[in-house]
Amino acid sequence: MLPGVMEQCGKKGIKNVIIESAGFAENGDSGMALQHELDAIACCYGIRYMGPNCLGVVSARNRFCCFFGGDPRNYDRIFQEPGTLSYVVQSGGIGAFLMESLDSDVASVNKVVSIGNKADVDEADLIDYFQHDETEVIGMYLENFRNGRKLIASAKKSKKPIMVFKVGRTAEGSKAAMSHTAGMANDDKIFEYACRQAGIIRLKSIKELHSLPKVFTTMPVLKGKRIAIFTNTGAFGGITADIMIEEGLQMAQLANGTQQRLRKAGQLFNASNPVDLGPGISKQAIVDIFEILLSASEVDGLISMPNIWHESIFEAVIELVKMCSIYQKPAAIHIPNSVERIISFRKHYRLPLFESPEEAVRALSVSYQYYKYSMKKNILSGFDSKQKKLTDKQDKVAIIA
């Protein structure tokens, strides 16, 4: 039945098709034969298709949603506030998870593409496509890759950061991937080397797909490893220092002149790194300390962890975000508090807050990783200047459910 519908699409001149139905290569030999039949029809009529065994596409700016089983009303916030994050996922469930998670963050979705078995259109095709729309960060959830050379070639050409979480690091995970999208997860060490060669940022957890991209959309890239830690609750200075060293970043060694300026700015418990302000300090003093640290030549970036007990501290953190743009140095901001409270602050003040010291450190780490990749690629480190945005072309699409 489905090959017949595909042929009808071809005869009507439809060149772009989304096949949401399952029951193809992931179902064994009979399903594989059916998938080959679709390939032959698509080749005959010049059709490009997504899937099969996928959940469809969401395009926020076009207010287009064909996610199978999804109620478009669930994505009202995405349509009202289109973002610059675009995702390629082999699992539609992961796509829904990402969109729902970003509802409480400062970054938002541009497009989400579920590719399922990716019998035709694959992740490399979409990396190429996202070079020419409003996308600033490309996130991917992959269960396998069929054409490693094609993926590496597309990633090497990308002028936008690519962040990937791949399943199948173990034999059990690889087996699960095979039954899900007919994708035998490739050798994990080979994939690791491919990421390094292509300039792809490999993520450590699925949560990082939605928690880390805001370091690119709200901050300049990190151009060095020397980080200053700013806190008014001393314990978190030591906690974060350990995490930083384990992640491969360095504690900035503050010059004597920098420390003298810090002491003049306010009553400090510690003027070396980590800078510990203690509880009794004004908004202006905090703003002054931010500026001293960002302007110091021995500091490449900042991790700011103020415990919040007064509106004036939020006002100071808002000023910090502005100063990062001026000094072209990033800050990863974490408020030591419950995740629920951090999320409420993030939504209310529209601040790029991270939910743990580990997240804040990882954000700077991937920013520096991208900077190194961009230098090797000889491209501009993408977020120091506004990229030109191209208008999406709306294509005629048929959805085969």
N, C-alpha and C positions, 0 to 999 in steps of 0.2 A: 504493500500500500504506500509506504513512505517514498520509495523510489519513484512511484508513479506521480506523486504530488511534486516531487523534485523536478521531474520532467515537465510537468505542467508549468512550473515556475520558469523553467528555461524557455519554453515556447512563448511565454508571455513577456519575455525580455527582462525578467528579474535577475539581477546580477549579484545580489547580496542576500544571503539566507542565514537564519539562525535555526538550528535543529536542536530543540530541547529534549526530544524523546531519548530514552535510554534503550538498552537492549542491543547494543552493537558490539564493538570489539571487547568490551569488558565482560561479555557473556560467552566468550569462547569462539570456536571456529565458525559456527553458524552466524553469529553476530559479526564476526570479522568479514565474512563473505558479503553480508548486507552492506557493511561500511564500504567495501571495495566497489560495490554496485553504485553507491552514491558518488564515490570518487569519479567513476567513469562518466556518469551523467553530468556532474559538475564540470569535468574537463571538456565534454562535448559542447556545452552551452556557455562556457567561460564564466561559470558561477564561482564566487568565493563564499565559503560558508563557515560559520562558527559551530563548534560541537563535533559530533552529536553528544548527547548526555551532558548537557550544560543547562544553566538556569537563565541565560540571556544577558542583557545589557542594560545599564543605567547610564544616561547622559544628562547630567544636572542642568547644564545651560540650555539644552533643548527641551527640558522637562519631559524626557522620554524614558519610560520604564517598561521593560518587557520581562522582568524577572518572573519566572514561573512560580505561581503560588504566592507571589508577593502583592500586597495591597499598596498601590502607589501613594495612598495617603500616609503610609508609614514613613515616607521619604519627603514629607513637606519641607522640613528644615533644609534638606539637601537642595531641593529645587529653589527655595527662597534665598539661600546663601550658597551658591555654587563656589566650590573651592578649586584648588590646584593640585590635588592628589588624584592620581589615576592608578587603578589596580587591575592586574591580570591574575585571575584565580582559576585553578582547575576545579575548585569546589565552590558551588553557588552558596553553600552554607557559610563558607569563609567570607564571601562577599557581603552577605547580610550582616554577619558579625562585625565586619569592619565599619560598615555604614552606621550601624547602631552604636558602636563604640565611639565613633567620631562625633556623635551627637552632643557629647559633653566636652568637646575639645575646641581649640581655637582654629584648627585646620579642618578643611572640609573636602568633600569629594568633587572631582570633576567628572570622571567616568569610572565605572566598574564593568569589567568584561569577564564573564564566565566562559572559559574555553573548553571545559570538559575533556573529551578524548582528543581534542585539537587535531582532528584528522586533516584539516586544511589550514585555516588561520591559526598560527601559533604565537608564542610569546615574543619571538624575534620580529614577526610582522608588526606586532603592536608596539614594541619598543620604537620601531621606525615611525609608525603612525603618530605616536605621542611626541615626536620631535617637532610637530607642526601644529600643535593646538595649545590650549592654555595650561597644559600640564607643567608643573614644576618638579614634582617628585613622582617616580614610577615605583610602585610596590608590587611584588609578585609573590603568590603562593603557588609553588610547583610540586608536583608529585613525580615528575620525570622530565627528561628532555630528550627529544628524538634526534635533533640535528644540532650537535654541539658546535660545529663550525659556524653555522648560521647564527646561533645565539651569540657566540663570541664576537662575530663580525658586527652584528647590530649593536651590541653593548659597547664595543670599542668606539663606535661612531657617535654614541649618545653624548649629548651635551647637557644631559640632565641626570641627577643621581638615580641609580637603580638599586633598590633594596629588596632582597629576596629571602624568604623563608622557605626551605625545602624539606619535605618529609622524606622518610626512607633512609635515615642514618643507620638504622639497624635492620637485620634480616626480617624481623617481625613487622617493622614499619613499611619495608619494601613490599612484603606480601599483602598488607592492607591496601597499599597504593594500587597494586595490580588489580585487585577486585573492585576498586572504586572507579578508576578511570582508564583501565587497561594500560596503565603505565608502569612497567617494571622500573622501579627507582634505580637510577644509575649509580655506579660506584661513587661513594661519598667523597673519597679522596680526590678522585678525578674532578668531581664537581667543585670542590674547594680550590683546586689549582685553576680550573676554568674561571672561577670568580675573580681570582687574583689577576689572572692574565687579562680579563676583559674589563676590569674596573668595576665589578659588581660588589656591592656591600652585602655580605651575608649576615643575616640576623640570627640571634640566638634563641628567640622565642616568637611565637605567633603574636603576642601582645605588642612586640616592637614594631610590627607593621603599621599600627595606628598611633603608637605613643611617640615614636622618634621622628617622623617626618617634619614636625613643626620646628625642629632645630634648623631646617633648611628654609622653611617658608617665613620664619619670623626673625632670623638672625643671619649675620654674615658667616661665611665659612671660617673654621678655625685653621690658621695658617702656621701654627707651631704647637709644641707639646707642653709649654710652660703655663700652668694653670694656678691662679690665685683662688683661695677659698675664703669666702666671707660668711661669717655667722655671728649670731648673738646668743647662741646656745652651744657652748664649747665642745660638748661631747660629739656633735655632728661633724666638727672639724676633723677630729681624729678618725671617725668612722669613714668619712669621705676620702681622706688621705690614703687609707689602706686600699679602698676600691680603685682610686685613681692609679696607684702604682701597679696594681694587678692588671689594670686595663691597658697599661703601657704609656700613660701620660706622666707628666713630671710636676712636682711641686715647684712653682716659681720661687726662686731665691730673691727676695725683695732687697733692693739696694738700700744702703743706709739713708740716702736722701729720701727715698720713697717712705721708709719707716718713720723718718722725722716728720714728714708731711702728714702721715696718718695720725701720729700722736697729737699734732696740733689741731686736727679736725675734730677730735672728741676724746673722751676718757675711755681708753681701750684696756682690756685685760691682756691683749697680746697684739703687738704691731707687726710681728713677723707672720709668716704664712703657716697655718690658717690665721686670718685676721679675726679676732674675737672682740666684738663690740661690747658685750655685756648688755644688760637690760635698759639702762637709763641713758638714752641718747635720742637726739632730735632728728626730725626728718632731714633738715639741712645738713646735719653732720653725716647722715647715711649717704645722702646724695654726693657730698664732697668726697667721701671715701670711695664710692663707686668711681667717680671721675679720676681720683688719684690712681686707683688700680688700673683702670682701662687706659690711662695715658702713660703708664709706666712702660718703658721699652723692654723691660725684662718679663712682662706679662703678655701672653698670647690670648688668654681667655679667662673667664671667671665662672666659678660656681658659687651662686648666691643662695644662702639658706637662712633667711631671717625668720625667726619665730614671730608670728603675727599676734599682736595684742592691741594694736591701735591703727586707726584709719591712715595715719600719717606714714606708716611703714609701707602700706600699699601704694600710697602716692609716690614714695621714694622708688619703689620697684618699677612703677610706670615710667618714671624718669630714666631708670636704668635701661629699659628697653630702647628708649630714644637715643641714649648715649652710645649704645652698642652700634647703632647705625652710623653715628658720627665718627667713632673711633675705628669702625670696621673690625671689631672684635666681638665674638659671641659670648653670651652669658647663658648658662643653664640654671634655671631657677627652681628651687624646691623649697617648700614650706614644711618644716617638720610638724606634721599633724596627721590626723586620720585621713584616709583616702577620700572618704565622703566629704570632709570639709575642704580638702584641696580642690576637689571637683566643683564644689559650690563656689569657691573663690574664683576658680578659673573661668567659669561661665559668667559670673557676675562682673568681673573686672576685665574679661577678655585678655588675660595674661597667659603666656606660654609656660604654665607651671607643669613640672614633672612630679610624678606621684611617689618617688623614692630617690634616695641618693644614688642608687644603682642606675636608675633611669637617667638621671642628670649626667652622670659620668659617661654612660654609654652614648648619650646624645653628642657630647663633645668628641668622643672617640670616633664615631662614624662621620662626624663633620670633618675631622682631620684626615680620616681615611679617604673621604671623597676629594679633599683638597689635593692629597698626594696623587690620587688617580688622575685628577684633572690636569695636574702639571705634566704627568707622563703623556697624557693625550694631547697636550698643548692646546687646551681649550681654556676659556675664561672660567674661573671658579664661579659657578652660575649665579650666585645670589649677591654679588657685589654690585651688580647693575641690573636694571630692569631688562628682562628679555622681551623681544618683540613678540606679540601674541598674534596668531593667525586665526581667522574666523573659520569655524567648523563648516564643512560642506555636509549638507543633509542628503543622504542617499536613500533610494527606495529600498526598503527592507521587507522581506517576508519572514514570518515566524511560523515554523512548523512545530506544533505542540504534540 
